[in-house]
Amino acid sequence: MSSSDPLAKRIRRHVVGRPHVFFVASAPGLESLCLRELSSLPLARQEEAVVSGGVEFKGRLPDCYLANLQLRTANRVLMRIHGFKATNFNQLEKKLFDFPWELFLRSGPMPRIRISTKHCRLHHSGAIAQRLRASIAGRRLQVQGGGQADDRTAGQQLFIRGIDDHFTVSIDSSGENLYKRGLKKQSGRAPLRETMAAAALMFADYDGGEPLIDPLCGSGTFALEAAMMAQGIPPGWFRNFAFMGWPAFQPRRWEYLKRRSAAPTPSRKRPLIFASDKEPAACRVLEKCTRQFGLAEIINVACKDFFDLDPRHLTDTPGLVSINPPYGRRMGSRRESRELSDAICARLRKMFGGWKLVFFTPNLQLAQKLPGIAGIYPFWHGGLKLNLLVGRIR
């Protein structure tokens, strides 16, 4: 698109040149961590605050790029683009058709639409979505003459939320959920999301400079997340985002932000992270991943049973041990899960004295079997309520 094109000028004036309100969605219980992360970024932001479901802030497009690139505990970043009141479909159609969709969506496939309403006279999601699609198609014909199909529109997503007859339209800037870092091509049978692993590491004050043992590593979520933190690699470094398909996307600005984000990366060549699992297939997949993304020198992968592991053979300095055992829902029975967790606690007390600990479990009683637990944080994971136990093993 030429810089002298009338549409390009409107995009620069109304999208690039103006601040917008952004909503950073996070898992329940992670809002404060997400806000802490956001506050530490060099954004031209204003008015950031915890709201229902996440964090909201006001900023410009580069702030949206950086939030997607850098936030480890966020699920996705939405940009608020339209707000109005409608109590009947005539009002809804007018508000939607009058909106300049061409500033935010290229010609091409229709975006996916997600709708939620509460206490609204217009509550039929299918009918609302139908009007939205018609308004986008109508604007394309009116303003762009239909336009030539653009593959970059594929994967775009719009959210409409209605509360008390007031509707907010947001465009998704992230695309795939942000816990997908772009590292793992396949996951284990009961994978822990990267956002939860990052939160656990933050609650334990992990700084990347101390040893970390992930003795039940599975697909390696803890080990990979810790390695990225230790090497200063932003969580979004290896993936693409939906905003890269926006008409207002600034590729040069994006590349500059990525270079600046990578500048302070430390270089730690000796293994600081030790990942092990008794399943050879899981270890092979994780080893391949570490080689592919340049993390093999900081992560040592071994096929070993947790109960045969002696941390003194790996490092002479206590660090952090991360435990995410089967919960008895998708892997094994609940009785087997309780017995395994009890055995893990006994092994930790015997072999990991002085080590910091993060331990995911649905069983709060385990805190009594691990002297030194200093914090308990509730999480929801796959519909299951978990507790993150954080402390130092005594």
Buried (B, 14 or more C-beta within 10 A) or exposed (E): EEEEEEBBEBBBEEBBEEBBBBBBBBBEBBBEBBBEBBEEBEBEBEEBEBEEBBBBBBBBBBBBBBBBBBBBBBBBBBBBBBEBEBEEBEBBBBBBBEBBBBBBBBBBBBBEBBBEBEEBEBEEBEEBBEBBBEBBEBBBEEBBEEBEEBEBBBBBBBBBBBEEBEBBBBBBBBBBEBBBBEBBEEBBEBBBBBBBBBBBBBBBEBEBEBBBBBBBBBBBBBBBBBBBBBBBBBBBBBBBBBBBBBBBBBEEEBEEBBEEBEEEEEEBEEBBBBBBBBBEEBBEBBBEBBEEBEBBBBBBBBBBEBEEBEBEEBBEEBBBBBBBBBBBBEBBEEEEBBEBBBEBBEBBBEBBEEBBBBBBBBBEEBBEBBEBBEEBBEBEBEEEEBBBBBBBBE
